[in-house]
């Protein structure tokens, strides 16, 4: 089913999603939405993501651009009970440096952010780790 509507951006950059669309998608106050920009086509996509009680974080990891490096980082996060919800990676310098950005659910992870960061730097051989928890 397709539904088309026109909404207006307010002075703070917010849009109001019409109630019928919120009902169809089951959107509730406090839910997180994933926003993806497609700058090439001048579009954004909003995807219902997860309920408000979830501990969401954006994890940015620098790593060597070698086969298996990203898999090693992902395995370490899985071992910490971190649930990866969305990710993308890019090569910065081929064969040398890459970056991985992931949106993750930390609800079941028992480690604090500093311990997570340290483990990724040590065991995963990450070159840098930044973890931002969404409120």
TARARA-V334817 format. One record per pair of residues at least 12 apart in sequence whose ideal C-beta (glycine too) atoms are under 8 Angstrom apart, sorted by the first residue. I is the first residue (numbers start at 1). GAP is how many residues later the second one is. Records with the same first field share a line. If there is no record, write none. Layout:
# TARARA-V334817
I: GAP + GAP
This chain:
# TARARA-V334817
1: 23
3: 17 + 18 + 21
5: 13 + 16
17: 29
25: 23
26: 22
27: 21
28: 23 + 24
29: 23
30: 21 + 22
31: 17 + 18 + 19 + 20 + 21
32: 17 + 18 + 19 + 20 + 22 + 24 + 102
33: 13 + 14 + 15 + 16
34: 12 + 13 + 15 + 51 + 52 + 69
49: 36 + 54
50: 35 + 55
53: 54
54: 51 + 53
55: 50 + 51 + 52 + 54 + 78
56: 29 + 47 + 48 + 49 + 50 + 77 + 78
57: 46 + 47 + 49 + 56 + 74 + 75 + 76 + 77
58: 43 + 44 + 45 + 46 + 73 + 74 + 76
59: 18 + 23 + 41 + 42 + 43 + 44 + 45 + 70 + 71 + 72 + 73
60: 39 + 40 + 41 + 68 + 69 + 70 + 71 + 72
61: 12 + 38 + 39 + 40 + 41 + 59 + 63 + 65 + 67 + 68 + 69
62: 35 + 36 + 37 + 64 + 65 + 66 + 67
63: 34 + 35 + 36 + 37 + 61 + 62 + 63 + 64
64: 32 + 33 + 34 + 61 + 63
65: 26 + 27 + 28 + 29 + 30 + 31 + 32 + 33
66: 29
69: 29 + 56
70: 19 + 28 + 30
72: 52 + 53
73: 27 + 47 + 51 + 53
76: 43 + 44 + 47 + 48
77: 25 + 27 + 43
80: 29 + 30 + 31 + 36 + 39
81: 27 + 28 + 29
82: 22 + 23 + 24 + 26 + 27 + 34
83: 21 + 22 + 24 + 25
84: 18 + 19 + 20
85: 17 + 18 + 19 + 20
86: 16 + 17
87: 13 + 14 + 15 + 16
88: 12 + 13
89: 12
97: 30
106: 27
113: 18 + 20
116: 13 + 15
117: 12 + 14
